[in-house]
Amino acid sequence: MYSLNDYNYSLPEELIAQAPASPRDESRLMVLERNRQKVSHCRFADIARLLAPGDLLVVNNTCVVPARLIGSKETGGKVEVLLLSYAGQTITPAQTIPPVRSCLSVAGGRQQIGNSESMGSFRCECLVKTSKRPRIGSKFHFDADLQAVVLGRTNGVCMLEFRFKGDFDRLLDRIGRIPLPPYIKRDQTKPPPCDDRACYQTVYAEKKGAVAAPTAGIHFSKELLGVLEEKGVEIVPITLHVGAGSVLPVRVLDVREHRIHPEIYDLSPGAAGTINKAKDEGRRIIAVGTTTVRVLEFASDSSGRVRAGSGECDLFIYTGFEFGVIDAFITNFHLPKTTLLMLVAAFAGRDFILNAYQEAIRLRYRFYSYGDAMLIL
């Protein structure tokens, strides 16, 4: 139960979805009933009949930022950067920094990365992909005069300081790319099968900060949310900005030794009050996505009531965890050997989940971020 290999399975590559269902609520839905060990199949829009009046649906309203940057090293080689800790970092605007000729000291030397105008700065943990491991002091150049210097490197994650002119958010929106997972393939010489800026985002995304989508929520259309509300299903948003905690691989064989990277969350007093009221009244609390599950369980006490607050969530859920808040949750089909699959297995049971995955493969379900969904009751 605690070996990384206990969460492995083989998936035919053709079952990895390259675009979402259209419309989004027409994806398939596998329904798992834990108590009866029963599996059934329907369409995601059918969730309107599976949820009952009074149910509380908790969603993650984080918004994905275009956190993937393509640039070059000083030697001319290509570099690809993924911002991991965009949320919670301080951006120093350009207008508050006086013009400088030499603006950063690294490894005992002065690194000249700006010399003519005021430049803003932004430090962020990043995944950096280059032909060779980047060294401290390495400099990268991107479009729109965006530059970066490597300040340090720990466990494969680099700390970069970006220097820029103007407004960083607008610059990132202009030159950054949506950080699609590597298993979603895009050929830059051909039109993509969908508009990823719109598709790799929930319809209720509101608070900018995620570097990966809370993909269970992608299946909801505005129309379906309206149907649920008319039925009497209450919907409440919370926030977890998906970052390194959800995208970095597990590198230990005993999963109990893994430490998840903290991610920024926010649970407002209003949301906490709504969740606790539903709990007190014995209504079902249904989480949309593993990110929502982690915040709710992280912020809860021994009675299953949640506390309002914001900060860093580093809760790693695996087999043996005692859930105190959620009664059910909606999720996607996850990659093998990931913390996401471990969380799902902790809630539903490892054997039940892996058997369900095998049935999904047999029935040609579509997997991963743009794939089909699962409702675990």
C-alpha positions as CSV (number, residue, x, y, z in Angstrom):
1,M,0.0,0.0,0.0
2,Y,3.0,2.3,0.5
3,S,5.2,1.3,-2.4
4,L,5.2,3.7,-5.3
5,N,4.7,0.7,-7.6
6,D,1.4,0.0,-5.9
7,Y,0.0,3.0,-7.8
8,N,1.2,2.0,-11.3
9,Y,-0.8,0.9,-14.3
10,S,-0.3,0.7,-18.1
11,L,-2.3,3.0,-20.4
12,P,-2.4,2.8,-24.2
13,E,-1.2,6.1,-25.5
14,E,-4.2,6.6,-27.8
15,L,-6.4,7.0,-24.7
16,I,-4.6,10.2,-23.6
17,A,-7.1,12.9,-24.5
18,Q,-5.7,15.7,-26.6
19,A,-8.7,18.0,-26.4
20,P,-11.8,18.1,-24.1
21,A,-15.2,16.9,-25.0
22,S,-17.4,19.4,-26.8
23,P,-19.5,20.6,-25.2
24,R,-17.5,20.1,-22.1
25,D,-20.3,18.4,-20.1
26,E,-20.6,15.7,-22.8
27,S,-17.6,13.9,-21.5
28,R,-18.1,10.4,-20.0
29,L,-18.6,9.9,-16.3
30,M,-17.8,6.7,-14.4
31,V,-19.7,6.5,-11.1
32,L,-18.1,4.5,-8.3
33,E,-20.2,3.6,-5.2
34,R,-17.8,2.7,-2.5
35,N,-20.2,0.9,-0.1
36,R,-21.6,-1.4,-2.9
37,Q,-18.3,-1.7,-4.8
38,K,-20.4,-0.9,-7.9
39,V,-19.3,0.9,-11.1
40,S,-21.7,2.5,-13.6
41,H,-21.4,4.7,-16.6
42,C,-23.1,7.8,-18.0
43,R,-22.4,11.3,-19.3
44,F,-21.1,14.1,-17.2
45,A,-24.3,16.1,-17.7
46,D,-26.1,13.3,-15.9
47,I,-24.5,14.5,-12.7
48,A,-27.6,16.7,-12.4
49,R,-29.7,13.6,-11.5
50,L,-26.9,12.1,-9.3
51,L,-26.7,15.1,-7.0
52,A,-29.6,15.9,-4.7
53,P,-31.3,19.1,-3.5
54,G,-29.3,20.3,-0.5
55,D,-26.0,18.8,-1.7
56,L,-23.1,21.2,-1.4
57,L,-20.7,21.3,-4.3
58,V,-17.3,22.9,-3.5
59,V,-15.3,24.1,-6.5
60,N,-11.8,25.5,-6.9
61,N,-12.0,28.9,-8.6
62,T,-8.3,29.3,-9.3
63,C,-7.4,30.6,-12.8
64,V,-4.5,29.2,-14.8
65,V,-1.9,31.8,-15.9
66,P,0.2,31.4,-19.1
67,A,3.1,30.2,-17.1
68,R,5.2,28.5,-19.8
69,L,7.9,30.6,-21.4
70,I,10.1,29.8,-24.4
71,G,13.4,31.7,-24.7
72,S,17.1,31.3,-25.2
73,K,20.3,31.1,-23.3
74,E,23.1,33.5,-23.8
75,T,24.8,30.8,-25.9
76,G,21.8,30.8,-28.2
77,G,20.4,27.4,-27.1
78,K,16.7,27.0,-26.4
79,V,15.3,27.2,-22.8
80,E,11.8,26.4,-21.6
81,V,10.7,27.6,-18.3
82,L,7.6,26.7,-16.2
83,L,6.7,29.1,-13.4
84,L,5.8,26.9,-10.4
85,S,5.2,29.4,-7.5
86,Y,3.5,32.3,-9.4
87,A,0.9,32.6,-6.7
88,G,1.9,34.3,-3.5
89,Q,5.1,35.9,-4.9
90,T,5.7,39.6,-4.8
91,I,6.1,41.4,-8.1
92,T,8.2,44.6,-7.8
93,P,6.8,47.0,-10.4
94,A,9.2,48.6,-12.8
95,Q,8.4,52.2,-11.8
96,T,9.7,51.6,-8.2
97,I,13.2,50.6,-9.3
98,P,15.6,53.3,-10.5
99,P,17.5,52.8,-13.7
100,V,20.5,50.5,-13.2
101,R,23.5,49.4,-15.2
102,S,24.2,46.3,-13.1
103,C,21.2,45.0,-11.1
104,L,22.0,41.6,-9.7
105,S,24.9,40.1,-7.9
106,V,25.3,36.3,-8.4
107,A,28.1,34.0,-7.3
108,G,30.5,36.9,-6.5
109,G,30.1,38.6,-9.9
110,R,27.9,41.4,-11.2
111,Q,25.4,40.1,-13.8
112,Q,24.4,42.9,-16.1
113,I,20.8,42.3,-17.2
114,G,19.5,45.8,-17.6
115,N,21.1,49.1,-18.3
116,S,18.8,51.6,-20.0
117,E,15.4,51.8,-18.3
118,S,13.7,51.1,-15.0
119,M,13.0,47.4,-14.6
120,G,10.7,45.4,-12.3
121,S,11.6,42.1,-10.7
122,F,9.9,38.9,-9.8
123,R,11.4,35.8,-8.2
124,C,9.8,32.4,-8.7
125,E,10.5,28.7,-8.4
126,C,10.6,27.2,-11.9
127,L,11.2,24.1,-13.8
128,V,13.9,24.8,-16.4
129,K,14.4,22.6,-19.5
130,T,17.7,23.1,-21.4
131,S,20.2,20.9,-23.1
132,K,22.4,21.2,-20.0
133,R,21.7,21.7,-16.4
134,P,21.6,25.5,-15.8
135,R,24.3,26.9,-13.5
136,I,23.9,29.6,-10.9
137,G,24.3,32.9,-12.7
138,S,23.0,31.5,-16.0
139,K,20.9,34.1,-17.9
140,F,17.9,33.6,-20.1
141,H,16.3,35.9,-22.6
142,F,12.6,35.9,-23.7
143,D,10.4,38.1,-25.9
144,A,9.4,41.6,-24.9
145,D,12.8,42.1,-23.2
146,L,12.0,39.7,-20.4
147,Q,15.2,38.4,-18.8
148,A,16.0,36.0,-16.0
149,V,18.9,34.9,-13.9
150,V,19.3,31.5,-12.1
151,L,19.7,32.2,-8.4
152,G,19.8,28.7,-7.1
153,R,18.7,25.1,-7.7
154,T,17.3,22.5,-5.3
155,N,15.9,19.0,-6.1
156,G,15.6,19.9,-9.8
157,V,13.7,23.2,-9.2
158,C,15.4,26.5,-10.0
159,M,14.9,29.8,-8.3
160,L,14.9,32.5,-11.1
161,E,14.8,36.3,-10.8
162,F,13.0,37.8,-13.7
163,R,13.6,41.4,-14.8
164,F,11.1,43.2,-17.0
165,K,9.8,46.5,-18.3
166,G,6.2,47.5,-17.8
167,D,3.5,45.3,-16.2
168,F,4.6,41.7,-15.6
169,D,1.1,40.2,-15.7
170,R,0.3,41.8,-19.0
171,L,3.7,40.8,-20.4
172,L,3.2,37.2,-19.2
173,D,-0.3,37.2,-20.8
174,R,1.2,38.4,-24.1
175,I,4.3,36.1,-24.4
176,G,3.5,33.2,-22.0
177,R,1.8,30.0,-23.1
178,I,-0.8,27.9,-21.4
179,P,1.2,25.3,-19.4
180,L,-0.3,22.2,-20.9
181,P,1.1,18.9,-19.5
182,P,3.7,17.2,-21.7
183,Y,1.3,14.4,-22.6
184,I,-0.9,16.9,-24.5
185,K,0.9,17.3,-27.8
186,R,0.8,20.4,-29.8
187,D,2.4,20.7,-33.3
188,Q,3.3,24.4,-33.7
189,T,3.0,24.0,-37.5
190,K,-0.7,22.9,-37.3
191,P,-3.8,24.6,-35.8
192,P,-4.5,23.1,-32.3
193,P,-7.6,20.9,-31.9
194,C,-9.0,23.4,-29.5
195,D,-8.4,26.9,-28.0
196,D,-6.3,25.8,-25.0
197,R,-6.5,29.3,-23.4
198,A,-10.3,28.8,-23.1
199,C,-10.4,25.0,-22.7
200,Y,-7.7,24.5,-20.1
201,Q,-9.7,26.6,-17.7
202,T,-12.9,26.1,-15.7
203,V,-15.9,28.3,-16.5
204,Y,-15.8,29.6,-12.9
205,A,-12.1,30.5,-12.9
206,E,-11.7,33.8,-11.1
207,K,-8.5,34.1,-9.1
208,K,-5.2,34.1,-11.1
209,G,-2.4,31.9,-9.8
210,A,-2.5,28.3,-11.0
211,V,0.1,26.8,-13.3
212,A,-2.0,23.7,-13.9
213,A,-5.8,23.5,-14.2
214,P,-8.0,21.9,-11.6
215,T,-9.1,19.6,-14.3
216,A,-12.1,18.0,-12.7
217,G,-13.9,21.3,-13.0
218,I,-13.3,21.5,-16.7
219,H,-16.4,19.3,-17.3
220,F,-18.8,21.9,-15.9
221,S,-20.6,24.2,-18.4
222,K,-22.4,27.3,-17.3
223,E,-25.6,25.7,-18.3
224,L,-25.0,22.6,-16.2
225,L,-24.1,24.8,-13.2
226,G,-27.4,26.6,-13.7
227,V,-29.4,23.3,-13.8
228,L,-27.7,22.2,-10.5
229,E,-28.6,25.5,-8.8
230,E,-32.2,25.3,-10.0
231,K,-32.4,21.8,-8.5
232,G,-31.2,23.1,-5.2
233,V,-27.6,22.1,-5.2
234,E,-25.6,24.8,-3.4
235,I,-22.2,25.7,-5.0
236,V,-19.4,27.4,-3.1
237,P,-15.9,28.4,-4.3
238,I,-12.6,28.1,-2.5
239,T,-9.1,28.6,-3.9
240,L,-6.0,26.5,-4.3
241,H,-3.5,27.8,-6.8
242,V,-2.2,24.6,-8.4
243,G,1.6,24.6,-8.4
244,A,4.5,22.4,-7.8
245,G,2.7,20.2,-5.3
246,S,0.5,18.8,-8.0
247,V,3.0,18.6,-11.0
248,L,6.2,17.4,-9.5
249,P,6.8,13.6,-9.6
250,V,7.2,11.4,-6.6
251,R,10.8,10.3,-6.4
252,V,10.8,8.0,-3.4
253,L,9.9,4.3,-3.4
254,D,8.1,4.5,-0.1
255,V,5.3,7.1,-0.6
256,R,5.3,7.9,3.1
257,E,8.7,9.6,2.6
258,H,7.3,12.0,0.0
259,R,6.9,15.6,1.0
260,I,4.4,17.6,-1.1
261,H,5.4,21.1,-2.2
262,P,3.2,23.7,-0.5
263,E,0.6,25.5,-2.6
264,I,-1.3,28.8,-1.8
265,Y,-4.9,28.4,-0.7
266,D,-7.7,30.7,0.4
267,L,-10.8,29.6,2.3
268,S,-13.0,32.7,3.0
269,P,-15.1,33.1,6.1
270,G,-18.2,33.0,4.0
271,A,-17.2,29.7,2.3
272,A,-16.2,28.2,5.6
273,G,-19.6,29.2,7.1
274,T,-21.5,27.6,4.2
275,I,-19.5,24.4,4.4
276,N,-19.9,24.1,8.2
277,K,-23.6,24.8,8.0
278,A,-24.0,22.0,5.5
279,K,-22.0,19.7,7.7
280,D,-24.1,20.5,10.8
281,E,-27.3,19.8,8.8
282,G,-26.0,16.5,7.6
283,R,-26.0,17.4,3.9
284,R,-23.5,15.9,1.5
285,I,-20.3,17.8,0.8
286,I,-19.1,17.0,-2.7
287,A,-15.6,18.3,-3.7
288,V,-14.8,19.0,-7.3
289,G,-11.2,17.8,-7.8
290,T,-8.3,16.7,-5.7
291,T,-7.2,20.3,-5.1
292,T,-10.5,21.0,-3.4
293,V,-10.3,17.9,-1.3
294,R,-6.8,18.8,-0.1
295,V,-7.9,22.3,1.1
296,L,-11.0,21.1,2.8
297,E,-9.2,18.3,4.7
298,F,-6.2,20.6,5.4
299,A,-8.4,23.3,7.0
300,S,-10.6,20.9,9.0
301,D,-10.6,20.0,12.7
302,S,-11.3,16.6,14.3
303,S,-15.1,17.2,14.0
304,G,-14.9,17.8,10.2
305,R,-15.6,21.5,10.5
306,V,-13.4,23.8,8.4
307,R,-11.5,27.0,9.5
308,A,-11.4,30.1,7.3
309,G,-7.9,31.1,6.4
310,S,-5.2,31.5,3.8
311,G,-1.6,30.4,3.5
312,E,0.2,27.3,2.3
313,C,-1.4,23.9,2.0
314,D,1.1,21.0,2.0
315,L,-1.3,18.1,2.9
316,F,-0.3,14.8,1.2
317,I,-3.2,12.3,1.3
318,Y,-2.4,8.6,0.8
319,T,-3.7,5.3,2.1
320,G,-4.7,5.4,5.7
321,F,-5.8,9.0,5.7
322,E,-9.1,9.6,7.6
323,F,-11.3,12.0,5.7
324,G,-13.4,14.3,7.9
325,V,-15.1,16.7,5.5
326,I,-16.1,15.3,2.1
327,D,-18.7,12.7,1.4
328,A,-18.0,12.4,-2.3
329,F,-15.9,13.9,-5.0
330,I,-15.5,14.4,-8.7
331,T,-12.1,13.7,-10.3
332,N,-10.4,12.8,-13.5
333,F,-8.4,9.8,-14.4
334,H,-4.8,10.4,-13.2
335,L,-1.3,9.5,-14.2
336,P,0.2,6.4,-12.5
337,K,2.6,6.9,-9.6
338,T,1.2,10.4,-8.8
339,T,0.0,12.0,-5.5
340,L,-3.4,12.6,-7.3
341,L,-3.9,8.8,-7.8
342,M,-2.8,8.1,-4.3
343,L,-5.4,10.6,-2.9
344,V,-8.2,9.0,-5.0
345,A,-7.1,5.5,-3.8
346,A,-7.1,6.7,-0.2
347,F,-10.8,7.7,-0.5
348,A,-12.1,4.8,-2.6
349,G,-9.7,2.0,-1.9
350,R,-6.6,1.2,-3.9
351,D,-7.9,-2.1,-5.4
352,F,-11.3,-0.7,-6.2
353,I,-9.8,2.3,-8.0
354,L,-7.2,0.3,-10.0
355,N,-9.9,-2.2,-11.0
356,A,-12.1,0.7,-12.1
357,Y,-9.1,2.1,-14.1
358,Q,-8.8,-1.2,-15.9
359,E,-12.5,-1.1,-16.8
360,A,-12.1,2.4,-18.1
361,I,-9.3,1.3,-20.3
362,R,-11.3,-1.6,-21.6
363,L,-14.2,0.7,-22.3
364,R,-11.9,3.3,-24.0
365,Y,-12.4,6.1,-21.6
366,R,-10.3,9.2,-22.3
367,F,-7.6,9.9,-19.7
368,Y,-5.8,12.7,-17.9
369,S,-6.4,16.5,-18.0
370,Y,-8.7,16.7,-21.1
371,G,-10.2,13.3,-20.5
372,D,-13.3,11.9,-18.9
373,A,-14.4,12.1,-15.2
374,M,-15.2,10.0,-12.2
375,L,-17.7,10.5,-9.4
376,I,-16.9,8.6,-6.2
377,L,-19.9,8.3,-3.9
